[in-house]
């Protein structure tokens, strides 16, 4: 994951370990949740359909999580600017 200027981009990775052996892993619809921190904590969530997001100026950190087919948010990956 990279945060350069006002562009955040990342490479989608597959699950390392299955969370449940009872159900196969569902396919990714290519949806991701993005939240930014401008100094007061993470918030301002928006969703994107590809592994890139354009951010406003003044972002100190960003985090990304995959949105599953059932709408649940997966684990967050965090990156700071600089």
C-alpha positions in Angstrom: 0.0 0.0 0.0 1.3 3.4 -0.9 0.2 6.9 0.0 1.9 9.5 -2.2 0.7 13.1 -2.6 -3.0 12.6 -2.6 -3.2 9.2 -4.1 -3.5 5.9 -2.2 -3.1 2.7 -4.0 -2.7 -1.0 -3.0 -2.5 -4.6 -4.2 -5.3 -6.9 -3.2 -4.0 -10.0 -1.4 -5.9 -13.3 -0.8 -6.6 -14.6 2.6 -3.6 -16.2 4.2 -5.7 -18.5 6.5 -9.3 -19.4 6.0 -11.5 -18.1 8.8 -13.9 -21.0 8.5 -13.3 -24.4 7.1 -17.1 -25.0 6.9 -17.6 -22.5 4.1 -15.4 -21.8 1.0 -14.1 -18.2 0.6 -16.5 -16.1 -1.4 -15.3 -14.2 -4.5 -14.2 -10.6 -4.2 -16.6 -8.1 -5.8 -13.7 -5.6 -5.9 -15.2 -3.3 -3.3 -13.0 -1.6 -0.7 -13.8 0.7 2.3 -11.4 3.6 2.8 -11.1 5.9 5.9 -8.7 8.8 6.4 -7.2 10.5 9.5 -6.7 14.3 9.2 -5.7 14.6 12.9 -8.8 13.7 14.8 -8.9 9.9 14.2 -10.2 7.8 11.4 -13.5 8.6 9.8 -15.1 9.9 6.6 -15.5 6.4 5.1 -16.1 6.1 1.4 -16.1 3.0 -0.8 -14.2 2.4 -4.1 -14.4 -0.2 -6.8 -10.7 -0.5 -7.5 -7.5 -0.5 -5.5 -6.9 3.2 -5.8 -8.3 6.2 -4.1 -7.8 10.0 -4.4 -7.6 11.7 -1.1 -7.9 15.3 0.0 -4.9 17.4 1.1 -3.9 17.1 4.8 -4.4 13.4 5.2 -2.0 12.0 7.9 -3.0 8.4 7.5 -5.4 6.2 5.6 -6.8 2.7 6.1 -8.3 0.2 3.6 -10.5 -2.9 4.1 -12.1 -5.2 1.7 -15.9 -5.3 1.7 -17.2 -8.9 1.5 -20.1 -10.0 -0.7 -22.3 -9.9 2.4 -21.4 -6.2 3.1 -19.2 -6.9 6.1 -15.8 -5.1 6.4 -12.7 -7.1 6.6 -9.5 -6.3 8.6 -8.1 -2.8 8.1 -4.6 -2.1 6.7 -3.2 1.2 7.8 -0.6 3.5 6.2 0.7 6.9 7.3 1.8 9.6 4.9 5.4 10.4 4.4 
